Amino acid sequence: MKIGVVRGDFISSWEIPIFKPWTKKNEVTLFLGQIPIYKVEIPKTIRVKNLFSPVDLNFGKVNRYLMAVLNRIFIDAHVLFGLVWKLRGFDVAYTAETFYFFTFQCILARKLGFIKKVAMHVGENIAFNNEGIWGRKLLKKFAIKNTDVFICITKQAKGVLILEGADPKKIVRANPGVDLTLFKPEIPKRVRDDIKLLVVSRLIPEKGIAEIINAFKNLKAIYKNISLTVVGTGPESSKLIGQEGVTLFDRLSQKELVNLYNKSDIFVHYPKGSKTWIEQYGFVLIEAMACGLPIVALDKGSIKEVVGEGGIVVNESMFEKSLEKLVKDPKLRDFYAGKALNYAKKKYNVLDYSARLEAVMTN
């Protein structure tokens, strides 16, 4: 079977382990833009076709003002020129979200008889989101009506999709996971007196970087042995530079990231969100749990559903207090490290998710 995975300029590293097992029985092709936003290592078993997209005008770094203009010109800027014709001969197109223009193109290819089925990844967890742009509401309605099967990564996303008019019978619920042979705890963990906090995130206001820094400063004034490591890029990076006890990395390989998870003591996540975005999943949370790292996260978006019993999820008023409890109590850290690891093993094996999706694609 020929599966076309359509992602434009937004392919993510966590998706590659999902697609790779499919290549044993199927021909898998990624349809991407010319200049994807994220640098992702793609195995040779997965074919790649790069098509021009207006998003390429970002040159690998999202410019919000440019995207606002492009979205109003194209309804949605995630157009892949020539995609409809390039899908000729494929069996399935696996697209993402109702509002991306390439989803409309995939459905058009099916209506023209070029492909047999359109499957869609759905993470959007705000009902009727981003419909203020001219034509976007109609684009979403068209996608919801004509997509063959939806793969919703959270119960929240499923609820939003049904609220927007999707047929519940077309919806499959499944939990994306990580490669548990890569993301795993270092044994034995090193014994230390210093406490290392870790943040892995896009450095944007919606991710609560300023709030994390503030909490860290307050705790640093009491506990001199704590430090904060941040991995990510974005406009909020300027707030981290020069801060006492703070180390900043822009990008790390997956192996380097695993090493860093294992050298850290507490994973911190504060996605405060905005009017048009709340945390949809948070793969870094699953990576951290799989490495046996205790988690303190803000209860926003789908965080509580994803973390479940694997960590501490609290509101704004309890966040710093909960973080302090872990900082000063090594036994509590060990307790939540065990819970995190067990939960990740039980629920977030990428091979289980990959097999589930392959069955959906090929059925």
C-alpha positions in Angstrom: 0.0 0.0 0.0 1.2 3.5 -0.8 0.7 6.0 2.1 1.3 9.7 1.6 2.0 11.5 4.9 1.3 15.2 4.3 2.9 17.6 6.7 4.1 20.7 4.8 6.7 22.6 6.7 5.6 21.3 10.1 7.1 17.8 10.3 8.2 16.9 13.8 10.9 14.5 15.1 8.4 12.6 17.3 6.4 11.5 14.2 9.3 9.7 12.4 9.3 6.7 14.8 5.6 6.3 14.0 6.0 6.2 10.2 9.2 4.1 10.1 7.6 0.7 11.0 5.1 1.2 8.2 7.8 0.9 5.6 8.2 -2.8 6.3 4.9 -3.5 4.5 4.1 -0.2 2.8 5.6 2.5 0.6 5.6 5.7 2.7 6.2 9.1 1.3 6.5 12.4 3.2 5.1 15.5 1.4 6.9 18.5 2.9 7.6 22.1 2.1 10.9 23.2 0.7 12.1 24.7 4.0 10.6 22.9 7.0 10.5 24.7 10.3 12.2 21.9 12.2 15.3 20.0 11.3 14.3 16.3 11.3 16.4 13.3 10.5 14.4 11.1 8.1 15.4 7.5 7.4 16.1 6.4 3.8 13.2 3.9 4.0 10.8 6.9 3.9 10.6 8.8 0.6 10.4 12.6 0.6 8.8 14.9 -1.9 9.4 18.6 -1.3 6.8 21.0 -2.7 6.7 24.8 -2.5 4.6 26.3 0.2 4.0 29.9 1.2 5.2 28.9 4.6 8.6 28.5 3.0 8.8 32.3 3.0 9.6 32.0 6.7 12.9 30.4 5.7 12.8 27.9 8.6 11.8 30.3 11.4 8.1 31.2 12.0 7.4 34.9 11.6 4.0 35.5 13.2 3.3 38.7 11.3 4.2 37.2 8.0 2.0 34.1 8.7 -0.9 36.4 9.6 -0.6 38.0 6.1 -0.1 34.7 4.3 -3.1 33.1 6.1 -5.3 35.9 5.0 -4.1 35.6 1.4 -4.5 31.8 1.2 -7.1 31.2 4.0 -4.4 29.0 5.4 -0.7 29.3 4.3 -0.1 25.6 4.5 -0.6 25.1 0.8 1.6 22.6 -1.1 1.6 23.5 -4.7 1.1 20.5 -7.0 0.1 18.2 -4.1 -3.2 17.0 -5.6 -1.5 15.7 -8.7 1.5 14.3 -6.8 -1.0 12.1 -4.8 -2.1 10.3 -7.9 -1.6 6.5 -7.4 -1.5 6.7 -3.6 -3.9 4.7 -1.5 -4.1 6.9 1.6 -3.3 10.5 2.4 -2.5 11.0 6.1 -2.9 14.7 6.8 -3.1 16.9 9.9 -5.8 19.1 11.4 -9.0 20.4 9.8 -7.8 23.9 9.1 -4.6 23.3 7.1 -5.0 24.0 3.4 -3.2 20.8 2.4 -6.0 18.9 4.1 -8.4 20.4 1.6 -6.0 19.4 -1.1 -5.9 15.8 0.1 -9.7 15.6 0.1 -9.8 17.1 -3.4 -7.4 14.4 -4.5 -9.8 11.7 -3.2 -12.8 13.4 -4.8 -10.9 13.3 -8.1 -10.3 9.6 -7.6 -6.5 10.0 -7.2 -6.5 8.3 -3.7 -8.9 6.1 -1.8 -8.8 7.4 1.7 -8.0 10.5 3.8 -7.0 10.0 7.4 -6.3 13.0 9.7 -4.2 13.6 12.8 -6.2 15.9 15.2 -4.7 17.6 18.2 -6.7 20.9 18.2 -8.4 21.3 21.6 -10.1 24.7 21.3 -13.5 24.5 19.7 -14.1 26.7 16.7 -10.6 28.0 16.9 -9.1 30.4 14.3 -12.3 30.9 12.4 -12.0 34.7 12.3 -9.9 34.5 9.1 -12.1 34.7 5.9 -12.9 31.3 4.5 -11.3 29.3 7.4 -14.7 28.2 8.9 -15.8 26.8 5.5 -12.4 25.1 5.1 -12.8 23.3 8.4 -16.4 22.3 7.7 -15.4 20.8 4.4 -12.6 18.9 6.0 -14.8 17.6 8.9 -17.5 16.5 6.4 -15.2 14.7 3.9 -12.4 13.2 5.9 -12.7 9.4 6.2 -11.1 8.8 9.6 -9.9 11.1 12.4 -7.1 10.1 14.8 -7.6 12.2 17.9 -4.6 12.2 20.3 -6.6 13.3 23.4 -10.2 13.0 24.7 -10.2 16.8 24.6 -9.4 16.9 20.9 -12.1 14.3 20.3 -14.7 16.4 22.2 -13.8 19.5 20.2 -14.1 17.6 16.9 -17.5 16.3 17.8 -18.6 19.7 18.9 -17.6 21.1 15.5 -19.8 18.5 13.7 -17.6 15.4 13.2 -19.3 12.0 13.1 -18.1 10.1 16.3 -18.1 6.9 14.3 -15.2 8.3 12.2 -13.1 9.0 15.2 -10.3 6.8 16.6 -8.7 7.7 19.9 -5.0 6.8 20.3 -2.1 8.0 22.4 1.1 8.9 20.6 4.2 7.7 22.3 8.0 7.8 22.2 10.8 5.3 21.4 11.2 3.6 24.8 14.5 2.0 23.6 15.9 5.5 23.3 14.1 7.5 26.0 14.9 5.4 29.1 16.5 6.0 32.5 20.2 5.8 33.0 21.1 3.0 35.4 22.3 3.6 38.0 21.3 7.3 38.3 24.2 9.4 39.6 24.0 10.5 43.2 24.4 14.3 43.7 23.7 17.1 46.1 22.8 19.7 43.5 19.3 19.8 42.1 18.9 20.4 38.3 15.6 21.6 36.9 15.0 21.1 33.2 12.8 22.9 30.7 12.5 21.8 27.1 10.2 24.1 25.1 9.7 26.7 22.4 10.7 29.9 24.1 7.6 31.9 23.5 5.3 33.7 26.0 2.6 31.1 25.7 5.0 28.5 27.2 5.3 30.5 30.4 9.0 31.0 30.3 8.8 34.3 32.3 6.8 32.5 35.0 9.3 29.6 35.2 12.2 32.1 35.6 10.3 33.9 38.4 9.6 30.6 40.2 13.3 29.6 39.8 14.6 32.9 41.2 12.4 32.6 44.2 13.6 29.1 44.9 17.2 29.9 44.2 17.1 32.5 46.9 16.3 29.8 49.4 18.0 26.7 47.9 21.4 27.7 46.6 22.1 24.2 45.2 19.5 24.4 42.4 20.1 25.2 38.7 18.0 25.5 35.7 18.7 24.2 32.2 16.6 25.3 29.3 16.5 23.7 25.8 14.8 25.7 23.1 14.7 28.7 20.8 12.4 31.7 20.5 12.0 35.3 21.5 11.9 34.6 25.2 15.5 33.4 25.1 16.7 37.0 25.9 15.1 36.6 29.3 17.3 33.7 30.1 20.7 35.0 29.0 22.8 36.2 32.0 20.5 34.8 34.6 22.4 33.2 37.6 22.2 29.4 37.6 20.6 29.2 34.2 22.1 27.3 31.2 20.6 27.7 27.7 20.9 25.3 24.8 19.2 26.1 21.5 19.0 22.6 19.9 20.1 19.2 20.9 20.1 15.8 19.2 17.7 13.2 20.6 20.7 11.3 22.1 22.0 14.5 23.7 18.5 15.3 25.0 18.1 11.8 26.6 21.5 12.4 28.3 20.2 15.7 29.6 16.9 14.2 30.9 19.0 11.7 32.8 21.3 14.3 34.3 18.3 16.3 35.6 16.2 16.0 38.7 12.9 17.7 37.9 11.1 18.5 34.7 9.2 21.8 34.6 6.4 22.7 32.2 4.3 25.8 32.4 2.2 26.2 29.2 0.0 29.1 30.2 -1.4 29.3 26.6 -3.2 32.1 24.8 -6.7 32.8 23.3 -5.9 30.7 20.3 -3.5 28.1 21.7 -3.4 25.8 24.7 -1.1 22.8 25.1 -2.4 20.0 22.9 -0.1 17.2 24.0 3.4 17.9 25.2 5.7 15.2 23.9 8.6 16.5 26.0 6.5 15.4 29.0 6.4 11.8 27.7 10.1 11.9 26.9 10.8 13.1 30.5 8.5 10.4 32.0 10.1 7.7 30.0 13.5 8.7 31.4 12.1 8.5 34.9 12.1 12.2 35.5 9.6 13.7 38.1 7.3 16.3 36.5 5.7 19.5 37.7 3.3 20.9 35.1 0.7 23.6 34.9 -2.9 22.3 34.5 -3.7 23.8 31.0 -5.0 22.3 27.8 -4.6 18.6 27.7 -1.7 18.4 30.2 -3.6 16.6 33.0 -4.9 14.0 30.5 -1.4 13.3 29.1 0.5 13.3 32.4 -2.2 11.4 34.2 -0.8 9.6 37.3 2.8 10.1 36.0 3.4 13.5 37.6 2.2 16.5 39.5 -0.2 18.8 37.6 -1.4 21.9 39.4 -2.9 25.3 38.9 -1.0 28.6 39.0 -1.3 29.2 42.7 0.2 25.8 43.6 2.9 25.5 41.0 5.8 27.0 42.8 4.8 25.3 46.1 4.7 21.9 44.3 8.0 22.5 42.7 9.6 23.4 46.1 8.3 20.2 47.6 10.2 18.2 45.0 13.3 20.4 45.3 13.7 19.8 49.1 12.5 16.2 49.3 14.7 13.5 47.5 12.3 10.7 48.6 9.4 12.5 47.0 11.4 12.9 43.8 12.2 9.2 43.7 8.5 8.4 44.3 7.4 10.5 41.3 10.3 9.3 39.2 8.9 5.8 39.6 5.4 6.8 38.8 6.5 8.7 35.7 8.5 5.7 34.4 5.8 3.2 35.0 3.1 5.4 33.4 5.2 6.0 30.3 5.9 2.2 29.9 2.2 1.4 30.3 0.8 4.0 28.0 3.3 5.6 25.7 5.2 3.1 23.6 5.4 4.5 20.1 5.3 1.0 18.5 1.9 0.4 19.9 0.6 3.8 18.5 2.3 3.1 15.1 0.7 -0.3 14.8 -2.7 1.1 15.7 -2.4 3.8 13.0 -1.1 1.4 10.4 -4.2 -0.7 11.0 -6.4 2.4 10.5 -4.6 3.3 7.3 -4.7 -0.1 5.7 -8.1 -1.3 6.8 
